[in-house]
């Protein structure tokens, strides 16, 4: 069972990385998985928002994910480190 304390720890961990580049892998069911690279735009009490850029026409869209998605592993999340 997922506790409120677990969600709080995930949220606090993500707050330190707002503005960082991330890779999000979503399990959409029936062997459908999507992998996208974006920027962690903001965190809220129950969700976090990732902004994805469309390189073809220079637009972007935002997608929100719940912290429980991370805890149940229906969404996997990686923070990209800048290499200098």
trRosetta pair geometry for C-beta under 8 A, 3 or more apart (Angstrom, degrees):
i j d omega theta_ij theta_ji phi_ij phi_ji
2 6 5.5 -112 -162 66 74 139
2 7 6.8 73 161 -48 109 95
2 68 5.8 110 123 -124 172 95
2 71 5.2 95 -117 123 126 151
2 72 7.3 -64 -56 -56 136 88
3 6 4.9 107 58 -1 76 98
3 7 7.4 -141 100 0 47 85
4 7 5.7 -52 -151 37 39 112
4 8 6.3 43 150 -23 67 106
5 8 5.5 -52 -147 35 33 115
5 9 6.5 35 154 -20 65 103
6 9 5.9 -54 -151 34 31 110
6 10 6.6 29 153 -16 64 105
6 71 5.9 79 141 -113 127 141
7 10 5.8 -55 -151 37 33 111
7 11 6.2 33 153 -20 66 108
7 46 7.8 -13 -179 -124 136 58
7 67 4.6 108 -145 103 84 140
7 68 6.8 -24 -97 -62 111 74
7 71 7.2 -69 -82 -32 68 143
8 11 5.7 -55 -146 37 30 113
8 12 6.3 28 157 -17 65 108
9 12 5.9 -55 -144 39 29 109
9 13 6.3 32 155 -21 63 107
10 13 5.7 -58 -150 36 29 113
10 14 6.5 23 156 -15 65 108
10 67 4.7 140 92 -159 135 114
10 70 5.8 152 -157 83 145 139
10 71 6.6 -103 -50 -57 153 98
11 14 6.0 -61 -150 38 29 106
11 15 6.5 39 153 -33 64 103
11 43 5.8 136 -159 175 80 130
11 45 7.5 2 -129 -147 155 30
11 48 7.6 -178 -121 -59 70 108
11 67 5.8 -51 -59 -87 85 147
12 15 5.6 -43 -147 19 34 118
12 16 7.7 38 156 -21 57 95
13 16 6.6 -55 -171 22 35 109
13 17 7.7 5 146 2 62 111
14 17 5.8 -75 -159 46 46 102
14 18 7.4 75 147 -57 73 74
14 40 6.6 -150 -173 -162 97 146
14 43 5.2 139 105 -89 112 136
14 48 5.5 -67 147 -96 156 153
15 18 6.2 -14 -160 -25 42 109
15 43 5.1 -97 -85 39 73 151
17 20 4.2 -53 -177 18 87 136
17 22 7.5 92 142 -70 127 113
17 40 5.6 54 117 53 91 155
17 79 5.3 -85 -151 -114 150 140
18 40 5.5 -116 -120 115 42 103
18 41 7.1 3 -156 144 87 15
18 42 6.3 39 -135 -105 122 36
18 43 6.3 -108 -77 -8 113 97
19 39 6.7 -15 -155 -177 29 108
19 40 6.7 -39 13 74 23 83
19 41 7.9 71 -74 -117 44 32
20 39 7.0 167 87 -150 28 69
20 40 5.5 13 55 29 77 113
20 79 5.3 10 130 -153 141 105
20 80 7.1 175 164 52 94 70
21 37 6.7 9 -178 -178 100 98
21 38 7.4 180 -149 103 62 25
21 39 5.8 -46 -98 -96 52 69
21 79 7.5 113 83 -165 54 59
21 80 4.2 -37 97 51 103 122
21 82 7.8 106 25 -65 119 81
22 37 7.2 173 89 -151 42 57
22 38 6.0 -21 62 69 86 69
22 39 6.9 123 16 -125 87 19
22 40 5.1 73 -17 -42 135 93
22 50 6.3 -98 68 -125 127 120
22 77 6.3 -16 -174 -167 124 85
22 78 6.5 152 -161 80 71 48
22 79 5.5 -39 -103 -104 82 52
22 80 6.4 -158 -91 -1 24 86
23 35 6.6 2 -178 -172 101 93
23 36 7.3 169 -153 88 57 37
23 37 5.2 -28 -99 -98 73 74
23 77 7.6 154 81 -157 55 39
23 78 4.5 -6 55 59 100 103
23 80 6.4 92 -21 -51 93 100
24 35 7.4 169 86 -149 46 47
24 36 5.4 -14 59 62 92 86
24 37 7.9 165 17 -92 71 25
24 38 6.7 -15 4 27 114 108
24 50 5.7 -132 -31 -9 146 178
24 63 7.9 -163 89 81 163 129
24 65 7.2 -168 -149 -35 138 153
24 75 6.4 -19 -167 -169 96 102
24 76 7.3 152 -159 80 45 53
24 77 5.8 -4 -108 -106 72 71
25 33 6.3 6 -177 -180 92 108
25 34 7.3 176 -150 89 48 46
25 35 4.8 -9 -103 -102 82 82
25 75 7.1 150 79 -161 52 51
25 76 4.2 -7 58 57 105 103
25 77 7.8 -144 27 -61 72 34
25 78 7.9 39 -6 -2 102 101
26 33 6.7 167 83 -155 50 59
26 34 4.9 -2 53 55 100 92
26 35 7.9 -172 20 -76 66 38
26 36 7.9 6 0 12 105 102
26 65 8.0 -141 -95 -104 111 126
26 74 7.2 18 -156 147 66 73
26 75 5.3 -13 -105 -109 71 80
26 76 8.0 -152 -68 26 31 67
27 32 7.7 113 -170 84 47 60
27 33 5.6 -24 -106 -104 54 87
27 73 7.6 37 3 133 137 70
27 74 5.0 -112 53 -156 107 60
27 75 7.3 -131 17 -69 78 40
28 32 4.0 -55 74 101 110 107
28 33 6.5 -175 15 -88 86 29
28 34 6.2 55 -27 -6 123 98
29 32 6.1 2 68 43 50 101
36 50 7.7 126 100 127 117 137
36 52 5.5 -31 168 -111 132 131
37 52 7.6 115 83 -127 42 85
37 80 7.5 31 -145 -33 109 141
38 50 4.4 99 89 166 138 101
38 51 5.4 175 -179 81 115 41
38 52 4.2 -72 -91 -84 122 62
38 53 7.1 155 -121 0 74 69
38 63 8.0 162 -2 34 172 102
39 50 6.9 153 72 -159 36 67
39 51 5.0 -18 59 58 92 97
39 53 8.0 50 -4 -26 104 99
40 43 7.7 8 172 -52 109 88
40 48 6.6 -22 -152 167 97 121
40 49 7.7 114 -164 82 53 52
40 50 5.9 -40 -100 -103 48 75
40 79 7.7 -30 -18 -108 134 94
41 49 4.6 -52 64 102 109 100
41 50 6.4 156 2 -122 92 18
41 51 4.5 84 -55 -21 126 105
41 62 6.5 -52 22 -125 157 113
42 48 7.0 -170 97 -154 48 63
42 49 4.8 15 52 42 84 113
43 47 8.0 -170 -154 104 50 43
43 48 4.6 -21 -109 -108 71 93
43 49 7.7 -152 -75 17 31 73
44 47 5.2 9 57 60 110 72
44 48 6.9 -177 22 -85 70 41
44 49 7.4 56 -9 -20 106 99
46 66 6.0 -26 156 -133 83 91
46 67 6.8 -122 -168 11 43 100
47 64 4.4 28 165 177 137 114
47 65 6.3 151 -156 75 86 31
47 66 5.2 -56 -97 -93 77 55
47 67 7.3 -141 -99 -21 29 73
48 64 6.9 163 81 -150 30 70
48 65 5.9 -21 60 61 80 85
48 67 7.1 86 -12 -68 100 77
49 62 5.4 1 -174 -174 110 114
49 63 7.2 158 -152 80 63 34
49 64 4.9 -34 -95 -95 75 78
49 65 8.0 163 -91 18 29 69
50 62 7.0 156 79 -153 40 63
50 63 5.6 -18 61 62 90 86
50 64 7.8 161 17 -94 68 30
50 65 6.9 21 -2 0 109 111
51 60 5.4 24 178 167 98 132
51 61 7.5 173 -151 89 61 29
51 62 5.2 -32 -98 -96 70 79
52 60 6.1 166 85 -157 45 80
52 61 5.6 -13 59 61 96 76
52 62 7.6 169 16 -92 74 28
52 63 6.8 25 -8 2 114 107
53 58 7.7 -20 -171 -144 100 42
53 59 7.8 161 -156 93 57 33
53 60 4.8 -40 -102 -96 53 99
54 57 5.8 -2 113 48 117 78
54 58 7.1 -74 84 -10 78 6
54 59 4.9 1 47 64 119 76
54 60 6.3 -168 6 -87 78 38
54 61 7.2 51 -31 -4 109 92
55 58 7.3 22 -150 -75 29 51
65 69 5.0 -98 -179 56 97 147
65 70 7.3 90 137 -41 121 89
65 75 5.2 116 -159 -131 140 178
65 77 8.0 177 90 -74 157 123
66 69 4.8 115 63 -10 76 98
66 70 7.9 -142 103 2 54 79
67 70 5.7 -48 -163 32 47 112
67 71 6.5 41 144 -16 71 106
68 71 5.3 -54 -143 42 42 111
68 72 5.9 28 160 -9 73 109
69 72 6.3 -62 -139 46 25 98
69 74 5.0 -83 -155 68 77 100
69 75 4.0 38 142 11 112 117
70 73 7.5 26 -180 -78 31 36
70 75 5.6 -53 -75 78 57 98
70 76 7.8 108 -130 -107 69 28
70 77 5.9 -30 -113 2 113 125
73 76 6.7 20 -154 -71 71 84
